[in-house]
Amino acid sequence: MSLISVRNLRTWFPVLGGVFRHKTGDIKAVDDVSFDVPEGKTVGLVGESGSGKTTVGRTLVKLTPATSGRVLFEGRDILPLGEGEFRPLRKDLQMIFQDPFGSLNPRMTIQAILAEPLEIHFPSMTKDERRARVADLLKLVGLPTDAMGRYPHEFSGGQRQRIGIARALAVKPRFIVCDEPVSALDVSVQAQIVNLLQDLQEQLGVAYLFIAHDLAVVKHVSDHVIVMHQGKIVESAPAAAIYEDPQHEYTKKLLSAVPRLAA
């Protein structure tokens, strides 16, 4: 059984018009999407801006409400669950956001940022236990423990993304949506973050939905790749097959933009 099973997922947004702002149509950001994420594996979700890939990720962790369909976590449909019912599962389903600058509260220290999810999900932890867990998280993502007392503006983009990764890992999730986690970073730093995510997966056994517009990055990290266009899946195959023998014209278009080394 897959860890995550998505079935016929639709996430539509109403279009309002006229003086009284009545509904005139729908933006079909995600339209009848189905796929699976096996435990401990990475599924890459690729497409251009506006393809619906980020909306898929946000819907899976219930940050954006679905219009219809099912999202099964270990066989249990999480979409109908209210906040109270879903709260115990939220720690299992986390997200790493695209913008390492905007996703961290500039008024909070790194200690406070990383301790916050621990306070919410593990209220019985003592202050000393939380501090020890924060120190372990920083080491896990390759940052010094003295970073605890500093603020986000004191770190580079790559370091901030490491902090974002540590925050997602704080509550020991089983599934993480990685929403274009390297697209806002310098090219020289991107490989470091990708390698870190792969190392963490090997150590912790966490599953990823890795969202990106760059097929080269997706191929490097993914076991399976899904290509989205205008809210729909147009191709889904093992990573090597997508790269070596694409079937859909849109996939071929995306691949044509990927730099290749001369033989």
C-alpha positions as CSV (number, residue, x, y, z in Angstrom):
1,M,0.0,0.0,0.0
2,S,1.3,3.5,-0.9
3,L,1.9,6.0,1.9
4,I,0.0,8.7,-0.1
5,S,-2.7,7.9,-2.7
6,V,-4.3,10.7,-4.6
7,R,-7.5,9.9,-6.5
8,N,-9.4,12.1,-8.9
9,L,-8.2,15.3,-7.1
10,R,-9.8,18.6,-8.2
11,T,-8.9,21.9,-6.7
12,W,-10.9,24.7,-8.5
13,F,-11.0,28.4,-7.7
14,P,-14.2,30.4,-8.4
15,V,-14.0,33.3,-10.8
16,L,-16.2,36.2,-9.6
17,G,-17.5,39.0,-11.8
18,G,-20.1,41.7,-12.1
19,V,-21.2,44.3,-9.7
20,F,-22.4,41.8,-7.2
21,R,-19.3,39.6,-7.5
22,H,-21.2,36.5,-8.5
23,K,-19.5,33.3,-9.7
24,T,-18.9,33.3,-13.5
25,G,-16.7,30.3,-13.8
26,D,-13.8,28.3,-12.3
27,I,-10.1,28.2,-12.6
28,K,-9.3,24.5,-12.7
29,A,-5.9,24.6,-11.1
30,V,-6.0,20.9,-10.4
31,D,-8.3,18.8,-12.5
32,D,-8.8,15.1,-12.0
33,V,-5.3,14.2,-10.8
34,S,-4.4,10.7,-9.5
35,F,-1.0,9.3,-8.4
36,D,0.7,7.4,-5.6
37,V,3.8,8.2,-3.4
38,P,5.4,5.0,-1.9
39,E,6.9,5.1,1.5
40,G,10.4,6.3,1.6
41,K,10.5,7.3,-2.1
42,T,10.5,10.5,-4.1
43,V,7.9,11.4,-6.7
44,G,8.8,14.4,-8.8
45,L,6.0,16.7,-10.0
46,V,7.2,19.0,-12.8
47,G,5.5,21.6,-15.0
48,E,5.7,25.3,-15.9
49,S,4.4,28.1,-13.7
50,G,0.6,27.9,-13.6
51,S,0.5,24.1,-14.3
52,G,-1.1,23.4,-10.9
53,K,1.8,21.6,-9.3
54,T,2.1,23.8,-6.2
55,T,-1.7,23.7,-5.7
56,V,-1.4,19.9,-5.7
57,G,1.2,20.0,-2.9
58,R,-0.7,22.5,-0.8
59,T,-3.9,20.5,-1.2
60,L,-2.1,17.3,0.0
61,V,-1.2,18.9,3.3
62,K,-4.6,20.7,3.6
63,L,-3.2,24.2,3.2
64,T,-5.6,24.6,0.2
65,P,-9.1,23.0,0.3
66,A,-9.9,20.5,-2.4
67,T,-13.0,20.8,-4.5
68,S,-13.4,17.0,-4.8
69,G,-11.5,13.7,-4.9
70,R,-9.6,11.8,-2.3
71,V,-6.2,12.0,-0.6
72,L,-5.4,8.8,1.3
73,F,-2.7,8.7,4.0
74,E,-2.1,5.0,4.8
75,G,-5.6,4.3,3.4
76,R,-7.4,7.0,5.3
77,D,-9.0,9.8,3.4
78,I,-7.8,13.0,5.0
79,L,-9.8,15.5,2.9
80,P,-13.1,15.2,4.9
81,L,-11.3,15.6,8.3
82,G,-11.9,18.7,10.3
83,E,-9.0,20.5,11.9
84,G,-9.5,18.7,15.2
85,E,-9.5,15.3,13.5
86,F,-6.6,16.2,11.2
87,R,-4.3,17.7,13.9
88,P,-2.8,14.4,15.0
89,L,-1.9,13.7,11.4
90,R,-0.5,17.1,10.5
91,K,2.9,16.2,12.0
92,D,3.2,13.3,9.5
93,L,2.6,15.6,6.5
94,Q,4.9,18.6,6.3
95,M,6.0,21.1,3.7
96,I,9.2,22.9,2.7
97,F,8.4,26.2,1.0
98,Q,9.9,27.7,-2.1
99,D,11.0,31.0,-0.6
100,P,13.6,30.7,2.2
101,F,13.4,34.4,2.8
102,G,9.6,34.8,3.2
103,S,8.9,31.5,5.0
104,L,10.7,32.2,8.2
105,N,9.4,34.8,10.7
106,P,12.1,37.5,10.8
107,R,11.1,38.4,14.4
108,M,11.8,34.9,15.8
109,T,15.1,33.4,16.7
110,I,16.0,30.1,15.0
111,Q,15.5,28.4,18.4
112,A,11.9,29.8,18.5
113,I,11.2,28.9,14.9
114,L,12.3,25.2,15.3
115,A,10.8,24.9,18.8
116,E,7.3,26.1,17.8
117,P,6.1,22.9,16.0
118,L,7.5,20.9,19.0
119,E,5.4,23.0,21.4
120,I,2.3,22.4,19.3
121,H,2.6,18.7,18.6
122,F,4.6,17.5,21.6
123,P,3.3,19.7,24.5
124,S,4.7,17.3,27.1
125,M,8.3,18.1,26.1
126,T,10.2,20.1,28.6
127,K,12.1,23.3,27.6
128,D,15.4,21.5,27.9
129,E,14.1,18.6,25.7
130,R,13.0,21.1,23.1
131,R,16.3,22.8,23.1
132,A,18.2,19.5,22.7
133,R,15.9,18.6,19.8
134,V,16.6,21.9,18.1
135,A,20.3,21.4,18.5
136,D,20.0,17.9,16.9
137,L,18.0,19.3,14.0
138,L,20.6,22.0,13.3
139,K,23.3,19.4,13.2
140,L,21.1,17.2,11.0
141,V,20.9,19.9,8.3
142,G,24.6,20.9,8.6
143,L,24.3,24.1,10.7
144,P,26.1,24.9,13.9
145,T,24.2,24.8,17.2
146,D,25.1,28.4,18.0
147,A,22.7,29.4,15.2
148,M,19.9,28.9,17.8
149,G,20.2,32.4,19.1
150,R,20.4,34.2,15.8
151,Y,17.7,35.6,13.4
152,P,16.9,34.6,9.8
153,H,18.4,37.8,8.3
154,E,21.8,36.7,9.6
155,F,21.8,33.7,7.2
156,S,22.3,33.2,3.5
157,G,19.5,31.8,1.3
158,G,20.9,28.3,1.3
159,Q,21.3,28.4,5.1
160,R,17.7,29.6,5.5
161,Q,16.5,26.8,3.4
162,R,18.4,24.4,5.7
163,I,16.5,25.9,8.6
164,G,13.2,25.5,6.7
165,I,14.1,21.8,6.1
166,A,14.9,21.5,9.8
167,R,11.5,23.0,10.7
168,A,9.7,20.5,8.5
169,L,11.7,17.6,10.1
170,A,11.2,18.8,13.7
171,V,8.0,16.7,14.2
172,K,9.4,13.5,12.5
173,P,7.1,13.5,9.5
174,R,6.7,10.6,7.1
175,F,5.8,12.7,4.1
176,I,7.1,16.1,3.0
177,V,6.0,18.2,0.1
178,C,9.1,20.0,-1.3
179,D,7.7,23.0,-3.1
180,E,10.5,24.1,-5.5
181,P,13.0,24.0,-2.6
182,V,16.0,25.1,-4.7
183,S,14.5,27.4,-7.4
184,A,15.1,30.6,-5.3
185,L,18.8,29.7,-4.6
186,D,22.0,30.3,-6.4
187,V,23.0,27.5,-8.7
188,S,26.1,26.8,-6.6
189,V,23.9,26.1,-3.6
190,Q,21.1,24.1,-5.3
191,A,23.2,20.9,-5.5
192,Q,24.0,21.1,-1.8
193,I,20.4,21.3,-0.8
194,V,19.3,18.6,-3.2
195,N,22.1,16.3,-1.8
196,L,21.0,17.2,1.7
197,L,17.4,16.1,1.0
198,Q,18.6,12.9,-0.5
199,D,20.9,12.1,2.5
200,L,18.0,12.9,4.9
201,Q,15.7,10.6,3.0
202,E,18.3,7.8,3.3
203,Q,18.7,8.4,7.0
204,L,15.1,9.0,8.0
205,G,13.0,7.1,5.4
206,V,10.8,10.1,4.7
207,A,8.8,10.2,1.4
208,Y,8.9,13.3,-0.8
209,L,6.7,15.0,-3.4
210,F,9.4,17.0,-5.1
211,I,7.8,19.9,-7.0
212,A,10.0,21.7,-9.6
213,H,9.9,23.3,-13.1
214,D,13.4,21.9,-13.9
215,L,13.3,18.4,-15.2
216,A,17.1,17.9,-14.7
217,V,16.7,18.5,-10.9
218,V,13.6,16.3,-10.8
219,K,15.3,13.4,-12.6
220,H,18.3,13.6,-10.2
221,V,16.2,13.2,-7.1
222,S,13.1,11.3,-8.2
223,D,12.2,7.6,-8.4
224,H,9.1,8.4,-10.5
225,V,8.2,11.6,-12.4
226,I,4.8,13.2,-13.1
227,V,4.4,15.9,-15.7
228,M,1.6,18.4,-15.3
229,H,0.1,20.8,-17.8
230,Q,-2.9,23.1,-17.3
231,G,-4.0,21.3,-14.2
232,K,-3.8,17.8,-15.6
233,I,-1.2,15.0,-15.6
234,V,0.0,14.5,-19.2
235,E,2.7,11.9,-18.5
236,S,3.8,9.7,-15.6
237,A,6.7,7.2,-15.6
238,P,9.9,6.2,-13.9
239,A,12.4,9.0,-13.9
240,A,14.8,7.4,-16.4
241,A,12.0,6.6,-18.8
242,I,10.7,10.2,-18.8
243,Y,14.2,11.5,-19.5
244,E,15.3,9.0,-22.1
245,D,12.0,8.3,-23.9
246,P,9.4,11.0,-23.3
247,Q,5.9,10.3,-24.8
248,H,4.1,13.6,-24.6
249,E,4.9,16.7,-26.7
250,Y,4.8,18.9,-23.5
251,T,7.3,16.7,-21.8
252,K,9.6,16.9,-24.9
253,K,9.2,20.7,-24.8
254,L,10.3,20.8,-21.1
255,L,13.3,18.5,-21.9
256,S,14.4,20.7,-24.8
257,A,15.1,23.4,-22.2
258,V,17.4,21.2,-20.1
259,P,21.1,21.8,-20.8
260,R,22.9,18.7,-22.0
261,L,26.7,18.1,-21.9
262,A,28.3,17.4,-25.2
263,A,29.7,14.0,-25.7
